[in-house]
Amino acid sequence: MLTTHTAEQVALSPGAEALRHHERDYEALAERLARRGQRAETIVDAVGRFAVAVPSWALGTGGTRFGRFPGPGEPRSLAEKLADAAVVHRLTGGAPRVSLHIPWDEPDDVAALRALAAELGLGFDAVNSNTFQDQPGQPLSYKLGSFSHPDAAVRRQAVEHHRHVIEVGQVLGADAITVWLADGSNYPGQMSLRQSFDRVLDCLRDVYAALPAGWRLFTEHKPYEPAFYATVVQDWGSSLLLAQALGERAQCLVDLGHHLPNTNIELVVARLLGAGKLGGFHFNDSKYGDDDLTAGSIKPYGLFLIFHELVLAERERLAGFRPAYMIDQSHNIKDPIEDLLQTVDQLQLAYAKAQLVDHAALTEYQESGDVLLAERALKDAFETDARPLVAEARRRAGAALDPVLAFRASGYRARVAAQRSGGGYVPPQSL
């Protein structure tokens, strides 16, 4: 495991020349921002507060329906996953929590796992349920659905699973559960379109009633896969209907890959913010569907526009605004740790750029109907090279100026590859 001492050496000792280059870049950008009436220090402080959770299932190589190409040194246990997650946090300063998927990562000793995470400087984010797969020894099958299944016994089994996930999360110190359902149909007539939704709502009411004090429930939508004719919770409107029916502590989770091509996701975010029902995000990127690619790799401007809505909500102190940020990616051909480092970096960068928007000027242009200057107010922020601000925030947190290069220089992957011989962890297919 990469020790704190080693991580700090990597982060704080990028080389005298690299540090000088960074300082010059930061000073130049700070001076340029000052001429625009903005303080670099304000942005750096904001980036330093930004945090995103790492999913336990993304620390091993992902795969597709056609195959998986494992890499060296993959974690073989939940403890080894936590060790890798700690490296991501130490090198970025922005990933202090881990999100578990039950039963993929069912802890043998929940209290001991929480203690181990604390030793590594980590906590736990929302826990995730799984009723989209049949597990070994499971009495009843989810082949025809879980919460929407016509058999009440199957529905009860699914509800009990969610109660168990909540119990595990409570011991871990989590404060939310994310519910994504694969329920749906592949053929017209396979299920009742209205009754299936009503059954999902009834089951969610039972789960909602089991929430501990202070907990939230996130409903997650997806337009297709594995059901291709009609998914029960297919879009943000369906998710919103469920959250509104459940109560104040139910909110909607937005996975950036869970939308049809060309969907205006920032508009979805704005609508959920306006309804007070934006619970959080699963960050990734896509070209066609739920591709689970590195955040910012395909649509960096779209990611920036999403963060613009989030920063607006922050600045307006919007009631109930407390989003849970998490990564949800399948690292099929990249080193999983490097891909997570790259993603955290891209999220920090998009967040920093959103902080650079001149909101007063933007509002003036919007109110006066100046379309061109309103658009340019966003483009000016997006096209600003904010990397020195992000690097400075990381430097102040004792993290790395360049997390990927620092990780490679640390030799961590080679060391764990030698230590983790004799079998490897086989992760489930990504959602």
C-alpha positions in Angstrom: 0.0 0.0 0.0 1.2 3.5 -0.8 1.9 5.0 2.6 0.9 8.6 3.6 4.6 9.4 3.8 5.3 8.2 0.2 2.2 10.0 -1.1 3.2 13.2 0.5 6.7 12.9 -1.0 5.2 12.4 -4.4 2.8 15.2 -4.0 5.1 17.8 -2.4 8.2 17.0 -4.4 7.2 17.3 -8.0 10.7 18.5 -8.8 12.1 22.0 -8.4 11.6 22.9 -12.0 8.1 21.6 -12.2 7.2 23.5 -9.0 8.7 26.7 -10.4 6.7 26.3 -13.6 3.5 25.8 -11.6 4.2 28.9 -9.5 4.7 31.0 -12.5 1.6 29.7 -14.2 -0.5 30.3 -11.1 0.8 33.8 -10.6 0.2 34.7 -14.3 -3.4 33.3 -14.1 -4.0 35.1 -10.8 -2.9 38.4 -12.3 -5.2 37.8 -15.4 -8.1 37.0 -13.2 -7.5 40.1 -11.1 -7.9 42.2 -14.2 -11.3 40.5 -14.6 -12.2 41.4 -11.0 -11.8 37.8 -9.8 -9.7 36.4 -7.0 -7.7 33.2 -7.7 -7.6 32.5 -4.0 -11.4 32.2 -3.9 -11.4 29.6 -6.7 -8.6 27.6 -5.1 -10.5 27.5 -1.8 -13.6 26.3 -3.5 -11.8 23.5 -5.4 -10.2 22.5 -2.1 -13.7 21.9 -0.7 -14.9 19.9 -3.6 -15.2 16.1 -3.0 -16.4 13.1 -5.0 -16.8 9.5 -3.9 -15.0 6.6 -5.6 -17.1 3.5 -6.3 -15.6 0.3 -4.9 -16.5 -1.6 -8.1 -14.4 0.7 -10.3 -11.1 -0.2 -8.7 -10.8 -3.3 -10.8 -10.7 -3.5 -14.6 -14.2 -3.4 -16.0 -15.5 -5.2 -19.1 -18.2 -5.6 -21.6 -20.5 -8.4 -22.6 -17.7 -9.7 -24.9 -14.8 -9.8 -22.6 -12.6 -8.4 -19.9 -8.8 -7.7 -20.0 -7.5 -7.7 -16.4 -4.4 -5.7 -15.5 -1.6 -6.4 -13.0 -2.1 -5.7 -9.4 -5.9 -5.6 -9.3 -7.4 -5.7 -5.8 -8.5 -9.1 -4.7 -10.4 -8.0 -1.6 -12.4 -5.1 -0.3 -9.4 -4.1 1.9 -7.2 -3.9 -1.2 -9.8 -1.8 -2.9 -9.8 0.6 0.0 -6.0 0.8 -0.2 -6.3 1.8 -3.9 -9.1 4.3 -3.1 -6.8 5.9 -0.5 -4.2 6.4 -3.2 -6.8 8.2 -5.4 -7.6 10.5 -2.5 -4.1 11.2 -1.4 -3.0 12.2 -4.9 -6.0 14.3 -5.8 -7.1 15.6 -2.4 -10.7 15.3 -3.6 -11.9 11.7 -3.2 -12.3 11.1 0.6 -15.2 8.6 0.4 -16.0 5.2 -1.0 -19.4 4.0 -2.2 -20.1 0.3 -1.7 -22.3 -1.9 -3.9 -24.0 -4.7 -1.9 -23.6 -7.7 -2.3 -20.7 -7.1 -4.7 -18.8 -5.8 -1.8 -20.5 -7.3 1.2 -18.2 -6.7 4.2 -17.5 -9.7 6.4 -17.0 -7.4 9.4 -18.7 -4.0 8.8 -17.3 -2.3 11.9 -13.8 -3.5 11.1 -14.1 -2.2 7.5 -15.1 1.2 8.8 -12.1 1.2 11.1 -9.8 0.3 8.3 -11.2 3.0 6.1 -10.7 5.6 8.8 -7.0 4.5 9.1 -6.6 5.2 5.4 -8.3 8.6 5.7 -11.5 7.5 4.1 -15.2 7.5 4.9 -18.2 6.0 3.2 -20.7 7.6 0.8 -24.2 6.3 -0.3 -24.6 2.6 -0.4 -26.0 0.9 -3.5 -28.4 -2.0 -3.7 -28.6 -4.7 -6.3 -31.8 -6.4 -7.5 -30.8 -6.5 -11.1 -28.9 -9.8 -10.7 -29.7 -13.1 -9.1 -27.1 -14.0 -6.4 -26.0 -17.5 -5.4 -28.5 -19.1 -3.0 -31.1 -16.5 -3.7 -34.6 -18.1 -3.3 -36.5 -16.1 -5.9 -35.4 -14.8 -9.3 -35.4 -11.2 -10.6 -35.6 -12.3 -14.2 -39.0 -10.5 -14.6 -38.2 -7.7 -12.2 -37.8 -6.9 -8.6 -39.9 -4.1 -7.2 -42.3 -4.3 -10.2 -42.5 -8.1 -10.2 -46.0 -9.5 -10.3 -45.2 -11.9 -7.5 -45.5 -10.2 -4.1 -42.9 -12.7 -2.6 -40.3 -11.5 -5.1 -41.1 -7.9 -4.2 -40.8 -8.6 -0.5 -37.4 -10.3 -1.1 -36.2 -7.1 -2.9 -37.4 -4.9 -0.1 -35.6 -7.0 2.5 -32.4 -6.7 0.5 -32.7 -2.9 0.6 -33.3 -3.0 4.3 -30.1 -5.1 4.7 -28.1 -2.6 2.6 -29.3 0.2 4.8 -28.2 -1.7 7.9 -24.7 -2.2 6.5 -24.6 1.5 5.5 -25.6 2.6 8.9 -22.7 0.8 10.5 -20.3 2.2 7.9 -21.4 5.7 8.6 -23.1 6.3 5.3 -26.2 8.5 5.1 -28.0 7.6 1.9 -29.0 4.7 -0.3 -29.1 4.7 -4.1 -31.8 2.6 -5.8 -31.3 1.7 -9.5 -33.7 -0.8 -10.8 -33.3 -2.9 -14.0 -37.1 -3.5 -14.0 -38.8 -3.2 -17.3 -39.9 -5.2 -20.4 -38.5 -6.2 -23.7 -41.8 -6.8 -25.5 -45.2 -5.0 -25.6 -47.6 -6.8 -23.3 -44.9 -8.3 -21.1 -45.9 -6.2 -18.2 -48.6 -3.7 -17.2 -47.1 -0.2 -17.8 -49.1 1.4 -15.0 -49.2 -1.4 -12.4 -45.4 -1.9 -12.7 -44.8 1.7 -11.7 -47.3 1.5 -8.9 -45.6 -1.6 -7.5 -42.2 0.1 -7.6 -43.6 3.0 -5.7 -45.2 0.7 -3.0 -41.9 -1.1 -2.5 -39.9 2.2 -2.3 -42.4 3.4 0.3 -41.4 0.4 2.4 -37.7 1.2 1.9 -38.2 4.8 2.6 -40.0 3.9 5.9 -36.8 2.0 6.9 -34.5 5.0 6.5 -32.6 5.9 9.7 -32.8 9.5 10.9 -30.9 11.9 8.6 -30.7 9.4 5.7 -31.8 10.1 2.1 -33.0 7.8 -0.6 -31.9 8.5 -4.2 -34.0 7.1 -7.1 -32.0 6.6 -10.3 -33.4 6.6 -13.8 -32.2 5.0 -17.0 -34.0 4.9 -20.4 -33.0 1.4 -21.5 -30.8 -1.6 -20.7 -31.3 -4.3 -19.8 -35.0 -3.6 -20.7 -35.3 -2.2 -24.2 -39.0 -1.8 -24.7 -40.1 -0.1 -21.5 -38.0 0.6 -18.4 -40.1 1.3 -15.3 -38.0 4.3 -14.1 -37.0 5.4 -17.5 -36.4 9.2 -17.2 -36.0 12.0 -14.8 -39.7 12.7 -14.8 -40.4 9.2 -13.6 -37.7 9.5 -10.9 -39.2 12.8 -9.8 -42.7 11.4 -9.5 -41.3 8.7 -7.2 -39.3 11.1 -5.1 -42.2 13.5 -4.7 -44.5 10.7 -3.7 -42.1 9.3 -1.1 -41.3 12.5 0.8 -38.8 15.1 1.7 -35.8 12.8 2.1 -36.3 11.2 -1.3 -34.4 12.8 -4.2 -33.2 12.0 -7.7 -29.8 10.8 -8.8 -28.5 11.8 -12.2 -26.1 9.4 -14.0 -24.6 11.3 -16.9 -24.7 8.1 -19.1 -28.4 7.4 -18.3 -29.9 9.6 -20.9 -30.8 9.3 -24.6 -28.3 10.8 -27.1 -28.4 14.6 -27.2 -30.4 15.0 -24.0 -29.8 18.4 -22.4 -28.6 17.1 -19.1 -27.9 20.5 -17.6 -31.6 21.3 -18.2 -32.6 18.2 -16.3 -30.3 19.3 -13.5 -31.9 22.8 -13.5 -35.4 21.3 -13.3 -34.5 19.0 -10.4 -32.9 21.8 -8.6 -36.0 23.9 -9.0 -38.1 21.1 -7.6 -35.7 20.7 -4.7 -35.1 17.1 -5.7 -31.6 16.9 -7.0 -29.9 14.3 -4.8 -26.6 13.8 -6.5 -24.6 12.5 -9.5 -22.9 9.5 -11.0 -20.2 11.1 -13.1 -18.9 9.6 -16.3 -19.1 10.4 -20.1 -20.5 8.8 -23.1 -20.8 8.9 -26.9 -23.8 6.6 -27.5 -25.4 5.5 -24.2 -24.3 4.3 -20.9 -20.6 4.0 -22.1 -19.2 4.7 -18.6 -16.2 6.6 -20.0 -13.8 8.9 -18.2 -15.6 12.1 -17.1 -14.9 15.0 -19.5 -13.4 12.8 -22.2 -16.2 13.2 -24.8 -18.3 16.2 -23.7 -16.2 18.5 -21.5 -18.3 21.6 -22.3 -21.5 19.7 -21.3 -19.8 18.7 -18.0 -18.9 22.4 -17.5 -22.5 23.5 -18.1 -23.8 21.0 -15.6 -21.3 22.4 -13.0 -22.5 25.9 -13.9 -26.0 25.0 -12.7 -24.5 23.5 -9.6 -22.3 26.5 -8.8 -25.3 28.8 -9.3 -27.3 26.7 -6.8 -24.3 26.9 -4.4 -24.1 30.7 -4.7 -27.8 31.2 -4.3 -27.8 28.9 -1.2 -30.7 27.0 -2.8 -32.8 25.3 -0.1 -32.1 21.6 0.2 -29.0 21.8 -2.0 -26.7 19.0 -0.8 -25.7 16.9 -3.7 -23.8 13.6 -3.3 -21.1 13.4 -6.0 -19.9 10.0 -7.1 -18.0 8.5 -10.0 -19.5 5.6 -11.9 -17.2 4.3 -14.6 -16.0 1.1 -16.2 -12.3 1.2 -16.7 -12.1 -1.4 -19.5 -8.7 -0.5 -21.1 -7.2 2.1 -18.8 -5.5 1.4 -15.5 -8.4 1.8 -13.0 -6.5 4.0 -10.6 -5.1 6.2 -13.3 -8.6 6.6 -14.8 -10.0 7.6 -11.5 -7.2 10.1 -11.0 -8.0 11.5 -14.4 -11.7 11.7 -13.6 -11.2 13.5 -10.3 -8.9 15.9 -12.0 -11.5 16.6 -14.7 -14.3 17.1 -12.2 -12.1 19.5 -10.2 -11.3 21.4 -13.4 -15.0 21.7 -14.5 -15.9 22.9 -11.1 -13.1 25.5 -11.1 -14.2 26.8 -14.5 -17.8 27.0 -13.3 -16.6 29.2 -10.4 -15.0 31.5 -13.0 -18.3 32.5 -14.6 -19.1 36.2 -14.1 -22.6 35.6 -12.9 -23.5 39.3 -12.5 -22.6 40.0 -16.1 -24.4 36.8 -17.3 -27.6 37.8 -15.5 -27.4 41.3 -17.0 -27.0 39.9 -20.5 -29.8 37.4 -20.0 -32.2 40.1 -18.7 -31.3 42.5 -21.5 -31.6 39.8 -24.1 -28.0 40.0 -25.3 -27.7 36.5 -26.6 -24.1 36.7 -27.9 -22.6 38.2 -24.7 -24.6 35.8 -22.5 -23.1 32.9 -24.4 -19.7 34.4 -24.3 -19.8 34.8 -20.5 -20.0 31.0 -20.3 -17.4 30.5 -23.0 -14.9 32.9 -21.4 -15.0 30.8 -18.2 -14.9 27.5 -20.0 -12.0 28.5 -22.3 -9.9 29.8 -19.3 -7.0 27.4 -18.5 -7.9 26.7 -14.9 -5.4 23.9 -14.4 -3.0 26.1 -12.3 -5.9 26.8 -9.9 -6.7 23.1 -9.5 -3.0 22.2 -9.1 -2.6 24.9 -6.5 -5.6 23.5 -4.6 -4.1 20.1 -4.6 -0.7 21.4 -3.6 -2.2 23.1 -0.6 -4.0 19.9 0.4 -0.7 17.9 0.3 -1.7 16.2 -2.9 -0.1 16.1 -6.4 0.3 18.8 -9.0 -0.3 16.1 -11.6 -1.9 13.0 -10.0 -1.4 10.7 -12.9 2.3 11.4 -13.3 2.8 11.3 -9.6 1.1 7.9 -9.5 3.4 6.5 -12.2 6.5 7.9 -10.5 5.4 6.3 -7.2 5.8 2.8 -8.6 2.6 1.8 -6.7 1.1 -0.4 -9.5 4.3 -2.4 -9.9 4.6 -2.9 -6.1 1.0 -4.1 -5.7 1.3 -6.3 -8.8 4.1 -8.1 -7.1 2.2 -8.4 -3.8 -1.2 -9.4 -5.2 -0.2 -12.5 -7.0 -2.1 -15.7 -6.9 -5.5 -14.8 -8.2 -7.4 -11.6 -8.9 -10.6 -9.9 -8.2 -13.2 -10.3 -11.0 -15.5 -7.3 -10.8 -19.1 -7.4 -12.0 -20.2 -5.8 -15.2 -20.6 -2.0 -14.8 -24.1 -0.6 -14.6 
